[in-house]
Amino acid sequence: MIYSTATVPVNPDGEAQLSRAQAWAGLMLKAGDAREFLPANLCTYCEVVEDSSTHIVRDATIAGQDLREIIAFEPESKITFFQVSGPREGAIINELFEDDAGALQLRFYCYIGLRGKQPNGPEEAAEQAWMDGDKGYRSALLSTLKRTRELVAEGRL
């Protein structure tokens, strides 16, 4: 089983400040179509196949792998990506929260396994190292906030 987490400030020094509502709007847009929010060329296909007020179902190709996710929303707080099909099974969460100083933070965490692979085996160890590294989910958080700032500056959010 893989557990990984990363937290980044929503409003680091030197960056345009985002409100919670703006950060949440960016996360919701990413849930619907991740292509422009993830690092370049990481997501090459993304389509919502079911939409409701509490969740969506989407098909995507991320890092060259096809997957289906049920994505549940806790408004202005948390988005949970349940991996229904694809190489992983489990849940990936993006959460907005205030730290002890009242600064808005964006946290990623996940509990996942790799389908068809030995639990705690070499494939999971490699996946864990990738997730915890500079090109893993921390980079997805940063690219999501960067794109959200661009959309705010363009007047689209």
N, C-alpha and C positions, 0 to 999 in steps of 0.2 A: 504494500500500500504506500502511496506517495502522499506526503503532506508538504505543501509549500506555501509560503506567504511572503508578501512584499507590501510595504506601505510607502506612499510618497505624499508630500504636501500638495494640496490642490493649488495653493497660492505661494510658491516660493518667491523669495526676494528677486526683484528684477523682472518678474513676469506680470502680465496683465491679470488683474484679480478677477476670479470667477465667483459668483454667488453659488450657494448650494443648488438653487433652481437651475442655473446655467450648467453646472457640472452634471446634475441629474439629466437634463435634456440631452447633453452629449452622450451620456451612458445609454439612454434610451435609443438614440439614433444609432449608436454602435450595436446595440442588441438587434436592431432591425437590419442593418447592413454594415458589417464589420470592415468592409474593404478599405474605406477611407480613414479608418481610425487606428488600424494596426500598422506595424512597420511595413514599409513598401514591399509589395508582392507577397506578403505572408498569407493574405486571404485573397483568393482569386475568383471565388464565387460565393454568393450569399443571397438567399431568397427566403422570405417568410412564406410558409405554406399554410399557416393557421394563425389567426389573430383574435385575441379577446382582451377584455379589460384587465385581466390578471396575469396573462401569460401569452407568449407566442411560441410557435414551433418554427424552426428554421433549418434549412439545409445549407451547408457551407462546405467549401474546400479551403482548409487552412493547413499551411505547411505541406501542401500536396496530398492531404488526406481528406477524403469525403466523410462528413459526419452529419448527424441530425441532433439537434438540441431542443429541449423544452426549456424556455427561458421564463422564469417567474419573477414578478416585480413586487417589491415592498416600497411604495412610493417615496421618493427622495431619500431612500436609505440603502436598499440592497437589491441587487439583481443576482439571481442564481441560475447558472447554466447547467442543466442536467444533461449529461452526455448519454443520449439514447442509443446511438450507433456510431461507429467509427472506432479508432484504435484505443480510446480511453473509455472507462466507465466510472461514474461518480459525479461529483459536483464541483463546479468552479464558481466562486462568489466574488463579486465586486461590491464593495461597501463604502459608502460615504459616512464619515463620523467626525466629531470634534475631539481632539486630543485634550489632555488635562489643562492646556493653556487656552483652549477654545479655538484652536486653529483647525480648519477643515482639512481632513486627510482622505485619501483614497487608498483602500486596502484591497488587495487580491489575496484570496486563500483558496486552497483546494484540498479535497480528499479524493484521490482517484487511484484506479488500478489500470493496468494495461490488459486489454482483452487477449486471451490466448497466450499470455506470457507468464513465466514463473513468478509468483509473488516474491518480492524482495530479491529478484534475480538481477542479472546484469542489465537487461533492458530497462527495468524500473530504476536501477541506480543511475543509468545514463539519462533517463528522463528527469529524474530528481535533480541531477547536476545542471541540466539545461534550464529547468524551471528556476532554479536558484541563482543562475548566472546572469550576466549582463544582457544576454539576448533573449532571456526568458520573459516571464510575465511582467516583471518590473518595466521592461521596455514597452510592453503593451499599455501599461498604465500611463507612462510618460507620453507615448504617441497619442493616446486618447485625449489627454488633457491639452496637448499641443493643438490637435485638430479642433477641439472644442473652442479654444481661444481664437483660432482662425475663423471659425463660423460666427462667433460673437463679433469679431472685428468686421466681418463681411455683412453683419446685420441679419444673418440667417438664423440666429438663436437669440 
